[in-house]
């Protein structure tokens, strides 16, 4: 469901899309993914009580949220605001989305943009070209839909879920005004794809997937390079790499081999690591929140442990 708040003068003060998860008969968890969205942190402080009251009337006992703000100063302000309202920051194990991201600056000319890439990145782009990999925009929805089986196989082979990834048809629609739906071909065979969408003043990495054979390993480099050029031409200030796990300057270390490979790949484009607002939970109905929300967390933790042992 969507919720919208207006200022006394009738202007839009904030909005958000919330997912309701049933915890018990008549009781729900309300979950905002990267929301609610407001123009300023002060607007968030004003609309939060109204959003909480609306969700309380809907039977929600807990509200999970992580407003879409980034940068050290804004993140500190938003976190302080949420905590003053009674929200509690979730532990790292409860952070289902990244709390840092990598931003590639898009200022300057195309030549200057390319010069800021690591030498390894430029070399991989040339290697892909020599291998006959040709990157071009999807010419139609029908062509874009060819990416769907490749994307699903890529995510499945790496044990990644598609729950938060829009269907390919929706991805296509999201790129019609701004963004890019890029496909990489090798001898008329589709080997990879990358979808970039608009997120305010940023271009945002939505999906990147490739065929699983080693011959296609270099296809990601020209795909992201073409996305950077398209984002620059469309007037975006930054390209958001959708996470910074493993990047130099990011918090935490280690991880799976796949995570290490993704970090190495992203680092080739020299992104700057910046913090994002982490997820918080705001109790709406006590003691239902204490009982149901904590039971849900415990159940999910046990399920994750069981899955990891299999």
N, C-alpha and C positions, 0 to 999 in steps of 0.2 A: 504494500500500500504506500501511497505517497502522502506527505504532509507538507503544507505550505503555511507560512506565517507572514502577515503583513504589518507594516508600521501604521501608526495612527493616521498618517497622511495618505495611506493607500499604496505606498510603494512596497515592493517585495523585500521582506526582511530576511527570509531564509526558507529553505526547503530541504527535503530529504526523502529518499526511498527506503522504506523499512521492511525487513522480512520478519514475519511473525512465526516463531517456532513454538508448537504446542508442548508445554511441559507437564500439564495435568488438565483435567476437564476445567475449562474456563480460565486457565492461566497460561500466559505466553511469555516468551523472551522476544523482545523487540530488538532487532539488530540492524544498525546502520553500517554500511560498508563505505568508508571514506565519507562520512557525513555526520550530522547535517551540514549543509553548505550555506555559508553566510558571507556577506561582503567584508565584514570586519569582525575581529574577536569580540568587540563590544556587542555587536548584533547577536552573536551566539549566546552571550550572557543573558540578553533580553528574551530570546525566544525559547531557551531551554526549559524554563518552568512551564510554558504553555504546551510544548511538545510532550513533556513528562505527564502533564495532566490529561492530555488527549489520549496518550497510550494507556494510562491508568484506567481511563473509562472503557478502553477496549479490552480490559482484563489482563494487561501486561503487569508482571511483577518485577521485571528487570529490563533495563534498557542498555544495550551495548553500543558503543559509539566510538569513532575516532575521526573527528572533523578533519577535513582536507586542508591542513596548513603545514608548511615546511619552513626550514630555516631555524637556527638556534633560538633567536629572540621570540619569534611567533610561537614556536613549539612550547617554550617555557611559559609564555603567557596563557596559551590555551590549556596546558596541563594545570597551571595554578587555578584557572577559572573552573575547570571541571572538578578539581579537588575541593574547591570552596563550595561547590554545589552538592558535595557529598559523594561524588563518583570515586571509584577505586581503580587504580591502574591494574590491569591484568598481568600476571607473571609472564615471563618469556614463553613458557610452555602454552600459554593461552593466547598468544599473539598469532592469529591466523594470517595476518598480512604483514608485509615487511615494514619495519620501523625506520628504515633508512633507504634512500634511493640514490642513484647516480645520475647526475645531470650533465649533458654535453652542451657546452655553450655554442651557439650558432651564429655569433657575430662575425663580421668581416666578409671577405669574398669567399668563393668556393675554394680558391687556391689556399687561402689562409686557413679555412676549415680543414682542408686535407693536410696541411702542414702540421696541425696540432694532433693528428693521429700518430700512434706509435709506428715506428718503422716496420715492425712485425705486421701491423694491420695493413699498411700499404702493400707490403709484399704478398700477403694473403689475397688481397683484392686482385693483384696482377696474376697471381697463380690461378685464381678462379677464371679469369678472363682467358688465360692460355688453355685452360681445360675445356673451354667452349661453353662456359656457363653464361647465359644471357638473362639479365634481369629486366623485366618490363612490367608495367602496370596491367592488371587484369582488364581486358577489353570489355567484358560484360559480366553480368551475374552468372551466366552459364559457365564462363571460363573460371570465375572465382570459385564456383562450387566444386571444381576439380581439386581444390585444396583440401576439402573436408576429409576424405579418407586418409590423406597423407598426414594431416594434423592429428587425427584421432590415433593413428598408428604410432606417431612420434610420442604423444603423451602417454599412451598405453605402454610402450616399450621402456619408458623411464619411470613408470609407476606414479605418474602425475595425474591429478584429477582435472576434469574439465568443468567442474561445478560452477566456477566463476568466469568461464570463458563463453562469450556469446556465440550462438550458432553462426556459421559462415555467412548465411544470408543477412543476419543482423550486422555482422562485421562489414559487409559490403555497403549496407545502408549508412553505417556510421562514417564511412570514408567519402561519401558523395559530395559534401560541401568542403570539408577540409580533411587532410590525412592522405593515406596512400594504401592501396591494396596491391602489393608487389609479389610477383611470382618469378621464380628462377627456373629456367629451362636448360636442358643439356641434350642436344640432338633430338629436339621435339619431345623430350621426356620431362615432366614436371618433377623437379628434385627438391624444391624448397619454396617457402612463402613467408612473408612478413607483413603484418598489418599494423599501421600506425594511425592513431586517431587523435583528435583535438581534445585537450584537457585544459581549458582556459587558455592561458598564454603559452602553454607547453604543448609540444608534440609528445605523444605517449606510446610507448612500446606496448601493444596489446597482445600480439601473438608472434612467435617465430617458431617455425617447425621445418624439419627437413627429412628427406628419406634417410633411413637408418644405415645404409651402406657407407663405408669409409670414403668412397670416391666423391661423396657429396659434402664432406666435412667443411670444405672451404666456402660453401655457398652462402653461409650466413654473413660473411664479411661484405660482399658486394650488395647484399640485400639491405643491411643496415646503412651502408654508405649511401645508397640511393635514397633511403628514407631520410637521412640527414640532409641531403641536398634538397629533397622535396620540402622538408620542414623549413629549411632556410628560405627557399623561394616563396613559401606561403606566409612568411613573416613571423614565425615562431621564434621566441627568444632562447628556448632550451628544448632539448630532446630528453625525455625522461625514460631511463632504461628499466623502469619497473622493478626496482630492487637493487641493493648494493651488497648483498651477502658475499663475503669473501674478498671484496674489493679492497685495495690498499686504503687505509683510513677508516674502514668500517669497523664497527664493534663486533666482537666475537671472532672466532677462527675455527678452522677445521670444517668437517662436513664430509659428504659423500664425494666419490670421484666425479660424479656428474655435476655436483655443485661447484667443485673446484674448476672443472672445465668451463662452466658457464661464467665463473668469475674471471678466469683467464681471458675468455672471449670478450667480455664486456670491458675489461681493463684496457684492451687494445685501442679503444676509442677515447681513452683519457677522460672519463667522467669525473666530476667532483662529487664526493659523497656528502649528502646533507641529511639531517634528521627529519623525520615525519612524526606527527602526533601518534602515539601508540594507542591501542584500544583500551578503553575504560568501561566499567559497568556502573550504572547508576541504579540503586535499589528504588523501586517504585511502590512495592507493597511488602512490608515486613509482617510476619516472619516467612511469608511464601518465598521471597527472594532467597533468604538464607538457606531454606530447605531445598527448593527445587533447582535453583541455579547451581548450588554447590554439588548437589547430586548429579546434575548433568555434567559438570566438569569432571567429577570423579569417574563417571561412566566412560566419558570420552578418553580420559587418561588411561584407564584400564584397557580399553579397546585398542588404543594406539600401541600399548606395550605388547598386547597379544599379537597384533599384526606384525610388530617388529620381530617377534620370536619365531614367526612362521617362516 
